[in-house]
Amino acid sequence: MSSLEMLLADPVVWGSLFGLTIVVGLCSYYVWLFMTKIANDIPADQK
């Protein structure tokens, strides 16, 4: 059994990969949200 097969058979590795996927997804969403809000911001003198 290779080390990759051994890692992919371990449920702890799957849980860690799932958690990292969620964290990276949330980080990506917040980067997109802040960039969108900054790009669509109206300057204070035009409000």
VMD Tcl script that draws the C-alpha trace (Angstrom):
set ca {
  {0.00 0.00 0.00}
  {1.48 3.34 -1.00}
  {1.50 6.29 1.33}
  {-1.10 8.12 -0.79}
  {-3.50 5.19 -0.58}
  {-2.89 5.01 3.16}
  {-3.67 8.72 3.58}
  {-6.81 8.59 1.45}
  {-8.14 5.62 3.44}
  {-7.88 7.54 6.74}
  {-11.11 9.32 7.81}
  {-9.13 11.91 9.78}
  {-7.45 13.04 6.55}
  {-10.85 13.36 4.85}
  {-12.16 15.43 7.77}
  {-9.14 17.70 7.61}
  {-9.46 18.15 3.83}
  {-13.16 18.91 4.23}
  {-12.44 21.49 6.92}
  {-9.70 23.12 4.86}
  {-12.05 23.27 1.87}
  {-14.65 25.09 3.96}
  {-12.07 27.56 5.32}
  {-10.65 28.30 1.86}
  {-14.19 28.70 0.49}
  {-15.11 31.18 3.22}
  {-11.90 33.14 2.72}
  {-12.54 33.30 -1.02}
  {-16.10 34.50 -0.44}
  {-14.99 37.29 1.89}
  {-12.27 38.43 -0.51}
  {-14.87 38.57 -3.29}
  {-17.34 40.40 -1.01}
  {-14.84 43.06 0.11}
  {-13.53 43.60 -3.43}
  {-17.09 43.98 -4.75}
  {-18.03 46.43 -2.00}
  {-14.88 48.49 -2.60}
  {-15.40 48.54 -6.38}
  {-19.05 49.63 -6.06}
  {-18.52 52.19 -3.31}
  {-19.90 55.67 -3.84}
  {-17.49 58.45 -2.78}
  {-18.60 60.45 0.27}
  {-18.86 63.74 -1.65}
  {-21.41 62.24 -4.07}
  {-23.82 60.90 -1.43}
}
mol new
graphics top color blue
foreach p $ca { graphics top sphere $p radius 0.5 }
foreach p [lrange $ca 0 end-1] q [lrange $ca 1 end] { graphics top cylinder $p $q radius 0.2 }
display resetview
